Amino acid sequence: MKRIAALLLLASAAYAQPLPPSTPWSGKSRELIVAADDPWITPSEKSAFRFTPSYDETVAWLRRLVAAAPELRMVSIGKSGENRDIWMVIASKDRAFTPEALKRSGKPILLAQAGIHAGEIDGKDAGLLLLRDMTVRGKRRELLDRANFLFVPIFNVDGHERISAFGRVNQRGPERMGWRTNAQNLNLNRDYAKLDTPEVRAIVAAIERWSPDLYVDLHVTDGADYQYDVTWGWNRRTGWSPSIARWLDDTLQPALERDLKAAGHIPGPLVFAAFGDDITRGITFGEGIPRFSTGWGDARHLAAVLVENHSLKPYEQRVLGMRVLLESMMQTLGSGGAALRRATDEDRRRRIDPVVLTWEDPEKGKPSETLELLGIESRTALSPISGTVRTEYLGRPITLRVPAFRDFTVTASVPRAKAYWIPAQWNEVADRLRRHGIAIEQITAPRDLEVDMYRLVDPKLKSEAFEGRVQFTTRAKIERRKERFAAGSWRISTDQPLGQLASLLLEPESGDSFLQWGFFLSILQRTEYIESYIVEPLAEKMLADDPKLAEEFRRKVAGDAAFRADSTARLRWFYERSPYWDERWLLYPVARER
């Protein structure tokens, strides 16, 4: 064991993180740290924020806290792939430890989850501090007077236990941390639409059961250097829940900025460089799609916030900033929760038509405005390694004016369907809809219906797998058809609070539809064929019997050189127009009811 430890030490020295200089910080939030002899010191505080506790150490500390605090209860919301419990702590002054009891309490509910990317674990240690201060230490007990708190300290529990000193090269502490993906190498923060992972299925089921008013996903950034230590964002008023976005903009945003600044932190917006990692060339803003927690929350009309601590700030600073942010959210929800619930009800009653599928910047490469950005001075130099220009951050604060690019213009939408129909054989898709909480009706006898269906045009599989699935690009054309739906088929009305989400999961050109995620790949297969010695005489007869077809073929041969030179394409042209052709090939089986 000593030899292994020595080798790890040598490896750590040899591959020390080449991080930019750190900017000095001494914020008022340091007053939240307890004395070294405090019986309720958290594991991260005990190590002076050098380390974060393991899964077992975290659970043991929480069990001890829950045993001492009558306001707390721990429940498992599910199991990971490696069979670990995903724990959630319920904090309720009224000791309302069931979904029904929490609802009866009438208080708004904050659900915060940490470690969806398990190396980004600031939220776990911040949440432990807050739970302690709201209970056994009594320093913030009043927070539970007006709001309830649900806390998932480690969401990606298997990734958390893939612990190493080499987890995230771009992050300043803790000294050992977990891994980004789960045990199946899937990124949980890409799974909210398709629901492939047991972890995301567990949190979606918990949200459906416990009905939080505000859902917060705690991360740490990748990317550029800048002054902000705590940043956040959400889908804006151009998204699917404009009333919720208004509450987030007008109520939560100013409260977070005020409270973090007062505690000595530098709050800011999510910063995504528009071109590589050089933020001086511009930053970009856009709406999250349903694969992400914020896009999924927006689609189902749940206030959802993405928090990104800045990876290059020291771990102590980041944890304390997250701790202040969570307290501010509890305070704001306690005072403004009724208004958020009204906004949520407005969005859930709204039946938006048409349904927006995608947004983009209408003038690619042209900024909509310039913004002030609290940056870090940098310089560029020609790299002998990459052969291109690289950025070097110098650690000195600087205020920049940078271009901003906003992808808020609708580029694809569809008329809102009255309902969708899923044939009985596609039961896996129906099951995923149910897991989302979407209401579906299963018919017990066959039904003949006039419906709209999509025919895929020129589908192309992507060249590699993404998140365990093979996606593809396609266009789609609507066809009016008479279809028979067998007993056991499902009807999904869009006249329900989650009707918007149902549309985004079932419309073929939605970027996070089940079709785009590869749930219907078998419809791309041709399963019947025709030999040339059969199609040749068949084509001759078709030409003789149908003068219009003959003229169409003549024009095709005359005007399309590639077609004229391709004997296979010429024979297939006739096969496609014969009654032997599979008319269900490339027909998307989910139908729209007008």
C-alpha positions as CSV (number, residue, x, y, z in Angstrom):
1,M,0.0,0.0,0.0
2,K,2.8,2.4,0.8
3,R,4.4,1.7,-2.6
4,I,1.1,2.5,-4.3
5,A,0.7,5.7,-2.3
6,A,4.3,6.7,-3.3
7,L,3.6,6.0,-6.9
8,L,0.4,8.1,-6.8
9,L,2.4,10.9,-5.2
10,L,5.0,10.8,-7.9
11,A,2.3,10.7,-10.6
12,S,0.6,13.7,-9.1
13,A,3.8,15.6,-9.1
14,A,4.6,14.6,-12.7
15,Y,1.2,15.6,-14.0
16,A,0.4,18.6,-11.8
17,Q,-2.5,20.6,-13.2
18,P,-1.2,23.4,-15.4
19,L,-3.8,25.9,-14.1
20,P,-3.7,29.7,-14.6
21,P,-2.8,31.8,-11.6
22,S,-5.5,32.1,-8.9
23,T,-6.9,35.5,-8.0
24,P,-6.8,36.3,-4.2
25,W,-10.1,36.0,-2.3
26,S,-11.2,36.6,1.3
27,G,-15.0,36.8,1.4
28,K,-17.4,37.4,4.3
29,S,-18.9,34.0,3.8
30,R,-15.8,32.5,5.5
31,E,-17.6,33.3,8.7
32,L,-19.9,30.3,7.9
33,I,-17.0,27.9,8.6
34,V,-17.1,26.4,12.1
35,A,-14.2,26.0,14.5
36,A,-12.0,23.0,14.2
37,D,-13.4,21.5,17.4
38,D,-17.1,22.0,16.5
39,P,-18.9,18.6,16.9
40,W,-20.8,19.3,13.6
41,I,-17.8,20.2,11.5
42,T,-18.3,18.8,8.0
43,P,-15.7,16.5,6.4
44,S,-14.7,19.2,3.8
45,E,-14.3,21.9,6.5
46,K,-12.3,19.5,8.6
47,S,-9.8,19.1,5.8
48,A,-9.7,22.9,5.3
49,F,-11.5,22.2,2.0
50,R,-8.7,20.1,0.6
51,F,-10.9,17.0,0.3
52,T,-14.5,16.0,-0.2
53,P,-15.9,13.0,1.6
54,S,-16.6,9.6,-0.1
55,Y,-20.1,8.3,-0.6
56,D,-19.9,6.2,2.6
57,E,-18.4,9.1,4.6
58,T,-21.1,11.5,3.3
59,V,-23.9,9.0,4.1
60,A,-22.5,8.4,7.6
61,W,-22.2,12.1,8.4
62,L,-25.8,12.7,7.2
63,R,-27.2,9.7,9.2
64,R,-25.6,11.2,12.4
65,L,-27.1,14.6,11.5
66,V,-30.5,13.2,10.8
67,A,-30.5,11.3,14.1
68,A,-29.8,14.5,16.0
69,A,-32.2,16.8,14.0
70,P,-35.9,16.1,14.2
71,E,-36.5,18.3,11.2
72,L,-34.6,15.9,8.9
73,R,-35.3,12.6,7.3
74,M,-33.3,10.6,4.7
75,V,-35.0,8.6,1.9
76,S,-33.7,6.6,-1.0
77,I,-35.2,7.8,-4.3
78,G,-33.7,4.9,-6.3
79,K,-30.7,2.7,-7.0
80,S,-27.8,3.3,-9.4
81,G,-26.4,0.9,-11.9
82,E,-23.9,-0.4,-9.3
83,N,-26.8,-0.7,-6.8
84,R,-26.0,2.3,-4.6
85,D,-28.8,4.2,-3.0
86,I,-29.4,7.7,-4.3
87,W,-30.2,9.5,-1.1
88,M,-32.4,12.5,-0.6
89,V,-32.6,14.5,2.6
90,I,-36.0,16.1,3.5
91,A,-35.7,19.2,5.7
92,S,-39.1,20.3,7.1
93,K,-39.8,22.2,10.3
94,D,-43.3,20.6,10.4
95,R,-41.6,17.1,10.0
96,A,-43.6,16.6,6.8
97,F,-41.6,13.6,5.5
98,T,-44.0,12.3,2.8
99,P,-45.1,14.0,-0.5
100,E,-48.6,14.3,0.9
101,A,-47.5,15.8,4.2
102,L,-45.3,18.3,2.4
103,K,-48.2,19.3,0.2
104,R,-50.4,19.8,3.3
105,S,-47.8,22.1,4.9
106,G,-48.5,24.6,2.1
107,K,-44.9,25.8,2.1
108,P,-43.0,26.0,-1.2
109,I,-40.3,23.4,-1.9
110,L,-36.8,23.7,-3.1
111,L,-35.1,20.6,-4.6
112,A,-31.4,20.9,-5.1
113,Q,-29.2,18.1,-6.5
114,A,-25.5,18.0,-6.4
115,G,-23.0,15.9,-8.4
116,I,-24.8,15.1,-11.6
117,H,-21.2,15.3,-12.8
118,A,-19.6,13.8,-9.8
119,G,-16.3,15.6,-10.1
120,E,-18.3,18.8,-9.8
121,I,-19.1,18.2,-6.2
122,D,-19.2,21.7,-4.6
123,G,-23.0,21.5,-4.1
124,K,-22.7,18.4,-1.9
125,D,-20.4,20.0,0.6
126,A,-22.4,23.3,0.5
127,G,-25.6,21.4,1.2
128,L,-24.1,19.7,4.2
129,L,-23.2,23.1,5.7
130,L,-26.7,24.4,5.1
131,L,-28.5,21.4,6.5
132,R,-26.4,21.7,9.7
133,D,-26.9,25.4,10.0
134,M,-30.7,25.1,9.6
135,T,-30.9,22.4,12.3
136,V,-28.4,21.4,15.0
137,R,-26.4,24.7,15.0
138,G,-29.6,26.8,14.8
139,K,-27.9,29.6,12.8
140,R,-30.4,29.6,10.0
141,R,-33.3,27.8,11.5
142,E,-35.7,30.5,10.3
143,L,-35.2,29.3,6.7
144,L,-37.5,26.4,7.4
145,D,-40.2,28.6,8.7
146,R,-41.5,29.4,5.2
147,A,-40.0,26.8,2.9
148,N,-39.1,23.1,2.7
149,F,-35.8,21.8,1.4
150,L,-35.2,18.6,-0.5
151,F,-31.5,17.8,-1.1
152,V,-29.8,15.1,-3.2
153,P,-26.2,15.3,-2.0
154,I,-24.7,12.9,-4.6
155,F,-26.8,12.3,-7.7
156,N,-24.2,10.4,-9.8
157,V,-23.3,8.1,-7.0
158,D,-21.3,5.6,-9.1
159,G,-19.3,8.3,-10.8
160,H,-18.7,9.8,-7.4
161,E,-16.9,6.6,-6.3
162,R,-14.6,6.5,-9.4
163,I,-12.4,8.9,-7.4
164,S,-9.0,10.1,-8.4
165,A,-6.6,12.9,-8.3
166,F,-6.9,13.1,-12.1
167,G,-10.7,13.6,-12.4
168,R,-10.8,17.1,-13.8
169,V,-7.6,18.7,-15.1
170,N,-9.3,22.2,-15.4
171,Q,-10.6,22.4,-11.8
172,R,-8.9,23.7,-8.7
173,G,-9.8,21.3,-6.0
174,P,-10.8,19.2,-4.2
175,E,-7.6,17.1,-4.3
176,R,-9.5,13.9,-5.2
177,M,-12.8,13.9,-7.0
178,G,-15.2,11.7,-8.9
179,W,-15.9,11.2,-12.6
180,R,-18.2,13.0,-15.0
181,T,-20.3,10.0,-16.2
182,N,-22.1,7.2,-14.5
183,A,-21.0,3.5,-14.4
184,Q,-22.4,3.0,-18.0
185,N,-20.3,5.9,-19.2
186,L,-23.5,7.9,-19.8
187,N,-23.8,11.6,-19.0
188,L,-26.8,12.1,-16.7
189,N,-27.1,15.7,-17.9
190,R,-28.0,14.5,-21.4
191,D,-30.6,12.0,-20.3
192,Y,-33.7,14.0,-19.2
193,A,-35.6,13.4,-22.5
194,K,-34.7,9.8,-23.3
195,L,-34.5,8.5,-19.7
196,D,-32.0,5.7,-20.3
197,T,-30.2,5.8,-16.9
198,P,-31.6,4.6,-13.5
199,E,-30.3,7.8,-11.9
200,V,-32.3,10.2,-14.1
201,R,-35.3,7.9,-14.0
202,A,-35.1,8.2,-10.2
203,I,-34.9,12.0,-10.1
204,V,-37.7,12.4,-12.6
205,A,-39.9,10.0,-10.5
206,A,-39.0,12.0,-7.3
207,I,-39.9,15.3,-9.0
208,E,-43.2,13.8,-10.0
209,R,-43.9,12.5,-6.5
210,W,-42.6,15.4,-4.4
211,S,-43.7,18.3,-6.7
212,P,-40.9,20.9,-5.9
213,D,-41.6,24.5,-6.9
214,L,-37.9,25.2,-7.7
215,Y,-35.4,22.7,-9.0
216,V,-31.7,23.5,-8.9
217,D,-28.9,21.6,-10.6
218,L,-25.5,22.3,-9.1
219,H,-22.4,22.1,-11.4
220,V,-18.9,23.5,-11.9
221,T,-17.8,25.0,-15.2
222,D,-15.4,24.0,-17.9
223,G,-13.8,26.6,-20.2
224,A,-12.5,30.1,-19.9
225,D,-11.1,32.1,-17.0
226,Y,-13.0,35.1,-15.6
227,Q,-13.8,36.8,-12.3
228,Y,-17.2,35.4,-11.5
229,D,-17.1,32.6,-8.9
230,V,-20.8,31.6,-8.9
231,T,-22.9,31.8,-12.1
232,W,-26.3,30.6,-13.1
233,G,-28.9,30.6,-15.8
234,W,-32.3,29.3,-17.0
235,N,-34.4,29.3,-20.1
236,R,-35.7,32.8,-20.7
237,R,-39.1,34.2,-21.6
238,T,-38.7,33.1,-25.2
239,G,-38.9,29.5,-23.9
240,W,-41.8,27.2,-23.1
241,S,-42.6,28.7,-19.6
242,P,-42.6,32.5,-19.9
243,S,-44.3,33.2,-16.6
244,I,-41.9,31.1,-14.7
245,A,-39.0,32.8,-16.5
246,R,-40.4,36.2,-15.5
247,W,-40.3,35.2,-11.8
248,L,-36.8,33.9,-12.1
249,D,-35.7,37.1,-13.9
250,D,-37.5,39.5,-11.7
251,T,-37.4,37.8,-8.2
252,L,-34.7,35.2,-8.0
253,Q,-32.0,36.9,-10.1
254,P,-31.7,40.2,-8.0
255,A,-31.9,38.3,-4.7
256,L,-29.0,36.0,-5.7
257,E,-26.9,38.9,-6.9
258,R,-27.6,40.9,-3.7
259,D,-26.9,38.1,-1.3
260,L,-23.7,36.7,-3.0
261,K,-22.2,40.2,-3.3
262,A,-22.9,40.9,0.4
263,A,-21.1,37.7,1.3
264,G,-18.0,38.7,-0.7
265,H,-18.6,36.7,-3.9
266,I,-18.7,37.7,-7.5
267,P,-21.9,36.5,-9.1
268,G,-22.5,36.5,-12.8
269,P,-24.3,34.9,-15.8
270,L,-23.5,31.6,-17.4
271,V,-20.5,32.3,-19.6
272,F,-20.1,30.2,-22.8
273,A,-17.5,31.3,-25.3
274,A,-18.9,31.6,-28.8
275,F,-15.6,30.7,-30.4
276,G,-13.3,28.1,-28.8
277,D,-12.2,29.2,-25.3
278,D,-11.5,32.9,-26.2
279,I,-14.3,34.9,-24.5
280,T,-12.9,38.2,-25.9
281,R,-14.4,37.1,-29.2
282,G,-17.9,36.8,-27.8
283,I,-20.2,34.9,-25.6
284,T,-23.4,33.0,-26.5
285,F,-26.8,32.6,-24.9
286,G,-29.5,30.2,-25.8
287,E,-32.4,28.1,-24.7
288,G,-31.7,24.7,-23.2
289,I,-33.4,21.7,-24.9
290,P,-35.1,18.8,-23.0
291,R,-32.0,16.6,-22.7
292,F,-30.7,19.1,-20.1
293,S,-32.3,19.7,-16.6
294,T,-33.1,23.3,-17.4
295,G,-34.6,22.6,-20.8
296,W,-36.6,19.6,-19.5
297,G,-37.8,21.7,-16.5
298,D,-38.9,24.5,-18.9
299,A,-40.7,22.1,-21.1
300,R,-42.7,20.6,-18.2
301,H,-43.3,24.0,-16.6
302,L,-41.0,23.6,-13.5
303,A,-38.7,26.4,-12.5
304,A,-35.3,24.9,-13.2
305,V,-32.0,26.6,-12.5
306,L,-28.5,25.6,-13.7
307,V,-25.8,26.7,-11.3
308,E,-22.1,26.7,-12.5
309,N,-19.4,27.5,-10.0
310,H,-16.2,28.6,-11.7
311,S,-13.8,25.7,-11.8
312,L,-10.6,27.8,-11.5
313,K,-11.6,29.3,-8.1
314,P,-10.3,27.6,-4.9
315,Y,-12.6,24.9,-3.6
316,E,-13.3,26.7,-0.3
317,Q,-14.5,29.8,-2.2
318,R,-16.7,27.7,-4.5
319,V,-18.3,25.7,-1.7
320,L,-19.0,28.8,0.4
321,G,-20.5,30.6,-2.7
322,M,-22.8,27.6,-3.3
323,R,-23.8,27.6,0.4
324,V,-24.8,31.3,0.2
325,L,-26.7,30.7,-3.1
326,L,-28.7,27.9,-1.5
327,E,-29.6,30.0,1.5
328,S,-30.6,32.9,-0.8
329,M,-32.9,30.6,-2.7
330,M,-34.5,29.3,0.4
331,Q,-35.1,32.9,1.6
332,T,-36.5,34.0,-1.8
333,L,-38.7,31.0,-2.1
334,G,-40.1,31.5,1.4
335,S,-41.1,35.1,0.6
336,G,-41.9,34.7,-3.1
337,G,-43.1,31.1,-3.4
338,A,-46.8,32.1,-3.8
339,A,-45.9,34.2,-6.8
340,L,-43.9,31.4,-8.3
341,R,-46.8,29.0,-7.9
342,R,-49.1,31.4,-9.7
343,A,-46.6,31.7,-12.5
344,T,-46.3,27.9,-12.7
345,D,-50.1,27.5,-12.8
346,E,-50.2,30.1,-15.7
347,D,-47.7,28.1,-17.7
348,R,-49.3,24.8,-17.0
349,R,-52.7,26.1,-18.2
350,R,-51.1,27.6,-21.3
351,R,-51.6,25.6,-24.6
352,I,-49.0,27.2,-26.8
353,D,-49.7,26.9,-30.5
354,P,-47.6,26.5,-32.6
355,V,-45.1,24.4,-30.5
356,V,-41.6,25.7,-30.8
357,L,-39.0,23.0,-31.5
358,T,-35.8,25.0,-32.0
359,W,-34.3,28.5,-31.6
360,E,-31.2,29.9,-33.3
361,D,-29.4,33.2,-34.0
362,P,-31.0,34.5,-37.2
363,E,-27.8,36.3,-38.2
364,K,-25.0,33.8,-37.5
365,G,-21.8,35.5,-36.7
366,K,-23.4,38.9,-36.1
367,P,-23.7,39.9,-32.4
368,S,-27.0,41.2,-31.1
369,E,-25.2,43.6,-28.6
370,T,-22.1,44.0,-26.6
371,L,-21.9,43.3,-22.8
372,E,-19.7,44.2,-20.0
373,L,-17.8,41.1,-18.7
374,L,-15.7,40.8,-15.6
375,G,-12.8,38.9,-17.2
376,I,-9.2,37.9,-16.5
377,E,-6.4,39.5,-18.5
378,S,-5.0,37.1,-21.1
379,R,-2.6,37.0,-24.0
380,T,-2.2,34.9,-27.0
381,A,0.9,33.2,-28.3
382,L,1.7,30.8,-31.2
383,S,1.9,27.3,-29.8
384,P,4.7,25.0,-31.0
385,I,2.6,22.1,-29.7
386,S,-0.7,22.6,-31.6
387,G,0.7,24.9,-34.3
388,T,-2.0,27.4,-33.7
389,V,-2.7,30.4,-31.3
390,R,-3.2,29.5,-27.7
391,T,-4.7,31.6,-24.8
392,E,-2.7,32.2,-21.6
393,Y,-4.6,33.7,-18.6
394,L,-2.5,36.0,-16.4
395,G,-4.6,36.1,-13.2
396,R,-5.2,39.9,-13.3
397,P,-8.9,41.1,-13.2
398,I,-10.0,43.2,-16.2
399,T,-13.3,44.5,-17.4
400,L,-14.1,43.7,-21.0
401,R,-16.7,44.7,-23.6
402,V,-17.6,41.6,-25.6
403,P,-20.0,40.7,-28.3
404,A,-23.1,38.7,-27.3
405,F,-24.8,36.2,-29.6
406,R,-28.4,35.2,-28.6
407,D,-30.0,32.1,-30.0
408,F,-33.6,33.2,-29.2
409,T,-35.2,33.3,-32.6
410,V,-37.7,30.5,-33.4
411,T,-36.4,28.4,-36.4
412,A,-38.7,25.4,-36.3
413,S,-42.2,25.0,-34.9
414,V,-45.3,22.8,-35.6
415,P,-49.0,23.3,-35.2
416,R,-50.1,21.9,-31.8
417,A,-51.7,18.5,-32.3
418,K,-54.9,17.6,-30.5
419,A,-53.3,14.3,-29.6
420,Y,-50.7,11.8,-30.6
421,W,-51.3,8.1,-31.3
422,I,-48.6,5.4,-30.6
423,P,-49.2,1.9,-32.0
424,A,-49.3,-0.9,-29.5
425,Q,-46.0,-2.4,-30.6
426,W,-44.0,0.7,-29.6
427,N,-44.7,0.1,-25.9
428,E,-41.2,1.2,-24.8
429,V,-42.0,4.7,-26.0
430,A,-45.3,4.7,-24.1
431,D,-43.5,3.6,-21.0
432,R,-41.0,6.5,-21.3
433,L,-43.9,9.0,-21.6
434,R,-45.4,7.5,-18.4
435,R,-42.1,7.8,-16.6
436,H,-42.2,11.5,-17.4
437,G,-45.6,11.8,-15.7
438,I,-47.4,12.4,-19.0
439,A,-51.0,11.2,-19.0
440,I,-51.7,8.5,-21.6
441,E,-54.8,6.5,-22.5
442,Q,-54.6,2.9,-23.7
443,I,-57.4,1.7,-26.0
444,T,-59.0,-1.8,-25.5
445,A,-60.4,-2.3,-28.9
446,P,-59.1,-1.5,-32.5
447,R,-59.8,2.0,-33.8
448,D,-59.8,3.4,-37.3
449,L,-58.8,7.0,-37.6
450,E,-58.0,9.7,-40.1
451,V,-54.6,11.1,-38.9
452,D,-51.5,12.9,-40.0
453,M,-48.3,11.0,-40.2
454,Y,-44.7,11.9,-41.1
455,R,-42.7,10.3,-43.9
456,L,-38.9,10.7,-43.3
457,V,-36.9,12.3,-46.1
458,D,-33.3,11.4,-46.7
459,P,-32.5,10.2,-43.1
460,K,-28.7,10.0,-42.4
461,L,-27.3,8.1,-39.4
462,K,-24.6,10.0,-37.5
463,S,-21.1,8.5,-37.8
464,E,-20.7,7.7,-34.1
465,A,-22.7,6.9,-31.0
466,F,-23.7,9.7,-28.6
467,E,-24.8,8.9,-25.1
468,G,-25.3,5.2,-25.9
469,R,-27.5,5.8,-28.9
470,V,-27.1,6.4,-32.6
471,Q,-28.8,9.6,-33.7
472,F,-29.6,10.7,-37.2
473,T,-30.7,13.7,-39.2
474,T,-33.8,13.8,-41.3
475,R,-36.5,16.0,-42.8
476,A,-40.2,14.9,-42.5
477,K,-43.2,15.4,-44.8
478,I,-46.8,15.2,-43.5
479,E,-49.2,12.6,-45.1
480,R,-52.9,12.4,-44.4
481,R,-53.8,8.7,-43.9
482,K,-56.4,6.3,-42.6
483,E,-54.8,4.1,-40.0
484,R,-56.0,1.2,-37.8
485,F,-54.7,1.3,-34.3
486,A,-54.7,-2.1,-32.6
487,A,-56.0,-2.8,-29.2
488,G,-53.4,-1.7,-26.7
489,S,-52.4,1.4,-28.7
490,W,-52.0,4.7,-26.8
491,R,-53.5,8.1,-27.2
492,I,-51.7,11.1,-25.7
493,S,-53.7,14.2,-25.4
494,T,-51.8,17.5,-25.5
495,D,-54.6,19.2,-23.4
496,Q,-52.7,18.5,-20.2
497,P,-50.0,20.3,-18.2
498,L,-47.3,18.1,-19.8
499,G,-48.7,18.4,-23.3
500,Q,-45.8,20.6,-24.3
501,L,-43.3,18.0,-23.2
502,A,-45.2,15.3,-25.0
503,S,-45.0,17.2,-28.3
504,L,-41.2,17.7,-27.9
505,L,-40.7,14.0,-27.3
506,L,-42.9,12.9,-30.2
507,E,-42.4,15.5,-33.0
508,P,-39.8,14.0,-35.3
509,E,-37.9,17.2,-36.0
510,S,-37.6,18.1,-32.3
511,G,-33.9,17.7,-31.4
512,D,-34.7,15.6,-28.3
513,S,-37.6,13.5,-29.8
514,F,-37.6,9.8,-29.2
515,L,-37.1,9.4,-33.0
516,Q,-34.0,11.6,-33.0
517,W,-32.6,9.5,-30.0
518,G,-32.9,6.3,-32.1
519,F,-36.0,4.7,-30.6
520,F,-37.4,4.0,-34.1
521,L,-34.3,2.9,-36.0
522,S,-36.1,-0.1,-37.5
523,I,-38.2,2.1,-39.7
524,L,-35.1,3.0,-41.6
525,Q,-34.7,-0.7,-42.8
526,R,-35.9,-1.9,-46.1
527,T,-37.0,-5.5,-45.7
528,E,-38.3,-6.5,-49.1
529,Y,-36.4,-6.3,-52.4
530,I,-36.9,-7.0,-56.1
531,E,-34.5,-8.6,-58.6
532,S,-33.6,-6.9,-61.9
533,Y,-35.0,-9.8,-64.0
534,I,-38.4,-9.2,-62.4
535,V,-38.4,-5.4,-62.4
536,E,-37.4,-5.1,-66.1
537,P,-40.5,-6.7,-67.5
538,L,-42.6,-5.1,-64.8
539,A,-41.3,-1.7,-65.8
540,E,-42.0,-2.3,-69.5
541,K,-45.6,-3.1,-68.7
542,M,-45.9,0.0,-66.4
543,L,-44.7,2.2,-69.3
544,A,-47.1,0.6,-71.7
545,D,-50.1,0.9,-69.4
546,D,-49.4,4.5,-68.1
547,P,-48.5,7.2,-70.7
548,K,-48.1,9.8,-67.9
549,L,-45.6,7.6,-66.1
550,A,-43.8,7.0,-69.4
551,E,-43.5,10.8,-69.9
552,E,-42.3,11.3,-66.3
553,F,-39.6,8.7,-66.8
554,R,-38.5,10.2,-70.1
555,R,-38.0,13.6,-68.6
556,K,-36.1,12.1,-65.6
557,V,-33.7,10.3,-67.9
558,A,-33.2,13.4,-70.1
559,G,-32.7,15.9,-67.3
560,D,-30.8,13.9,-64.6
561,A,-27.4,12.7,-65.8
562,A,-26.6,10.8,-62.6
563,F,-29.9,9.0,-62.8
564,R,-29.4,8.3,-66.5
565,A,-26.0,6.6,-65.7
566,D,-27.2,4.6,-62.7
567,S,-29.0,1.4,-63.8
568,T,-29.8,0.5,-60.2
569,A,-31.5,3.9,-59.6
570,R,-33.5,3.5,-62.8
571,L,-34.9,0.1,-61.8
572,R,-35.6,1.3,-58.3
573,W,-37.6,4.2,-59.7
574,F,-40.1,1.7,-61.1
575,Y,-40.1,-0.5,-58.1
576,E,-41.0,2.5,-55.9
577,R,-44.0,3.3,-58.1
578,S,-45.2,-0.3,-58.2
579,P,-47.7,-1.8,-55.7
580,Y,-44.9,-4.1,-54.5
581,W,-43.0,-1.3,-52.8
582,D,-43.2,-1.2,-49.0
583,E,-45.3,1.9,-48.5
584,R,-44.6,1.9,-44.8
585,W,-40.8,2.3,-45.3
586,L,-39.6,5.5,-43.6
587,L,-43.1,6.1,-42.2
588,Y,-42.8,7.4,-38.6
589,P,-45.4,5.3,-36.7
590,V,-46.5,8.0,-34.3
591,A,-49.6,9.8,-35.6
592,R,-51.0,13.3,-35.1
593,E,-54.7,13.8,-34.4
594,R,-56.0,17.1,-35.5
